[in-house]
Amino acid sequence: MSAIERQADATPARAVRFADVAKRFGEVTAVERFSLTIEPGRFVTLLGPSGCGKSTTLNMVAGLEAPSEGRIFIGDRDVTDASPADRDIAMVFQSYALYPHLTLFENIAFPLRARRRRTAEPDVQRKVKEAAVALGLDGLLARYPREISGGQRQRVALGRAMVRNPTVYLLDEPLSNLDQQLRVQMRSELKDLHLRLGATMLYVTHDQGEAMTLSDAIAVMSGGRIEQF
């Protein structure tokens, strides 16, 4: 059994459910009230132009923004008022958000060592090395982010998410900083990763081709509304 398959077995995918969720910033409505269920193990993309509410929706799932109305569920659990650390999610950002002073190994291991229940060191070593092999980063773990390519940095960010064995992955335009050729390559790798992990993934992009390539389903957003699913 591969490292990825062991990870997929370790943590089951969960559904994400929005129940009459809306978000307002003062007089501005960023997300109109909507209800939506993302089934466990599905790759669902929020697609739309800048300012349509897709990143705000993702941030509400992550716990970085609180809904103005409605409830959010991960699996059977209401996480609307839960802290980000208590939601069993992992987020991958557009900017990679790597620590430049840490090696790739330490970047990937960071969530295991920063969590309130720290992971035993032998398990840290095992999980990081398994993620590195799965993502083609083995042999690079002693390097620093400045010493690797943009595509490799994005793999490090994915590895940092993978070692947590989350029930839901949240990906906020993670490929938008890459050149076109590398974006096409990373789309293929990300789709393959999803198929092998069997994880629930909620993805944000403004790129229609990217959404069509990666997704099991697409929520098309405009003006804070989900126009079509």
VENSULRA-V240292 format. One record per residue. PHI is phi in degrees with one decimal (none if undefined). PSI is psi in whole degrees, -180 to 180 (999 if undefined). NEAR is the number of other ideal C-beta (glycine too) atoms within 12 Angstrom. Layout:
((PHI	PSI	NEAR) (PHI	PSI	NEAR))
//
This chain:
((none	134	11) (-76.3	167	15) (-60.3	-43	27) (-65.0	-42	29) (-64.0	-37	16) (-64.6	-39	20) (-65.6	-41	34) (-63.5	-37	28) (-69.9	-30	17) (-70.7	-36	23) (-132.2	114	27) (-69.7	148	21) (-68.1	149	32) (-121.7	154	33) (-75.1	156	26) (-120.8	127	44) (-128.6	129	30) (-102.3	128	37) (-119.8	102	21) (53.5	48	20) (-87.5	135	38) (-143.4	156	30) (-139.3	127	33) (-123.5	143	22) (-116.2	96	17) (63.5	-123	8) (-86.1	-7	7) (-94.9	127	16) (-94.3	110	22) (-82.3	-36	30) (-135.3	120	41) (-72.3	156	28) (-59.0	129	24) (-151.1	160	30) (-125.9	139	21) (-160.5	140	33) (-119.2	128	24) (-103.9	116	40) (-70.0	153	22) (-57.3	136	25) (81.4	3	26) (-88.7	150	30) (-103.3	106	39) (-116.9	133	43) (-110.1	136	43) (-93.1	114	49) (-115.8	132	35) (169.8	171	32) (-73.8	170	20) (-57.7	138	17) (86.3	5	18) (-85.8	-9	28) (107.0	2	39) (-70.4	-43	41) (-68.9	-35	36) (-62.0	-41	33) (-61.7	-46	42) (-61.1	-42	44) (-65.5	-29	30) (-70.0	-37	42) (-64.7	-39	50) (-72.5	-19	36) (89.3	10	25) (-81.8	-21	22) (-132.3	143	24) (-95.8	135	26) (-62.1	146	32) (-77.3	-30	24) (-142.9	159	22) (86.9	180	25) (-130.5	152	25) (-122.8	133	42) (-121.1	139	30) (-116.5	115	36) (64.3	-133	25) (-93.5	4	12) (-99.8	130	21) (-77.8	113	18) (-107.6	12	33) (-52.5	-41	27) (-105.3	7	16) (-78.3	150	21) (-71.4	157	15) (-54.0	-38	25) (-67.5	-20	20) (-99.9	12	18) (-100.0	-7	32) (57.2	46	33) (-123.6	163	40) (-133.0	140	41) (-118.1	137	37) (-116.8	125	41) (-99.5	162	29) (-60.2	-36	25) (-90.2	6	20) (72.7	-43	35) (55.5	43	25) (-87.3	154	32) (-88.9	114	24) (-65.9	-25	19) (-88.7	-1	11) (-108.0	147	23) (-66.5	168	25) (-59.9	-40	37) (-57.1	-50	32) (-68.1	-33	28) (-62.9	-46	40) (-67.5	-37	44) (-76.6	-14	34) (-52.0	-49	30) (-65.1	-27	35) (-71.0	-31	32) (-92.2	-18	26) (-93.5	-14	19) (-69.0	156	22) (-62.6	-32	11) (-105.1	96	13) (-66.0	143	14) (-80.4	140	22) (-59.5	144	13) (-57.6	-41	13) (-59.6	-35	11) (-72.0	-35	20) (-60.1	-49	25) (-58.8	-45	21) (-66.0	-48	21) (-65.5	-41	34) (-65.6	-45	38) (-66.7	-38	26) (-64.1	-44	30) (-63.7	-40	41) (-63.5	-43	34) (-63.1	-45	24) (-62.3	-31	30) (-103.1	6	39) (72.0	30	25) (-108.8	-1	35) (-62.4	138	22) (94.7	-12	15) (-112.4	-1	28) (-65.7	-21	31) (-85.0	-7	17) (-81.6	170	25) (-107.6	157	21) (-51.5	-36	31) (-66.8	-15	18) (-97.2	4	16) (-127.7	168	27) (-78.8	170	23) (-60.9	-42	26) (-64.1	-38	30) (-68.6	-36	34) (-63.0	-40	38) (-66.3	-35	39) (-65.3	-37	40) (-61.5	-43	44) (-61.8	-40	42) (-66.3	-40	43) (-62.0	-40	43) (-62.2	-35	41) (-72.2	-42	44) (-62.4	-39	42) (-64.9	-18	40) (-80.2	-11	37) (50.0	55	32) (-73.2	160	39) (-83.3	-22	36) (-140.8	133	45) (-101.6	133	45) (-115.3	122	42) (-124.3	113	45) (-102.3	94	35) (43.5	54	31) (-69.9	-15	44) (-104.5	0	43) (-71.1	-19	28) (-88.4	0	22) (-94.3	155	29) (-71.8	166	14) (-59.4	-44	15) (-62.7	-42	14) (-71.2	-32	23) (-62.3	-43	26) (-62.5	-42	20) (-64.0	-44	23) (-69.7	-30	35) (-58.0	-47	33) (-61.6	-43	19) (-67.6	-38	28) (-67.9	-40	39) (-63.8	-42	25) (-63.3	-41	20) (-61.7	-43	36) (-62.2	-44	32) (-62.1	-39	20) (-78.0	-36	23) (-75.5	-35	37) (68.1	24	26) (-87.7	158	43) (-77.8	126	37) (-128.7	130	45) (-114.9	120	51) (-122.0	139	46) (-114.2	131	42) (-157.9	159	39) (-104.7	1	26) (-94.9	112	29) (-64.1	-39	16) (-62.8	-41	18) (-62.4	-45	31) (-61.8	-43	30) (-68.0	-34	19) (-71.0	-40	27) (-93.4	-29	37) (-90.9	149	31) (-82.4	-33	26) (-151.9	154	26) (-127.9	131	32) (-101.3	111	37) (-85.5	121	27) (-113.7	146	35) (-155.2	130	21) (56.6	34	19) (83.0	2	29) (-112.0	148	25) (-88.1	108	31) (-81.0	-31	20) (-158.8	145	15) (-126.9	999	23))
//
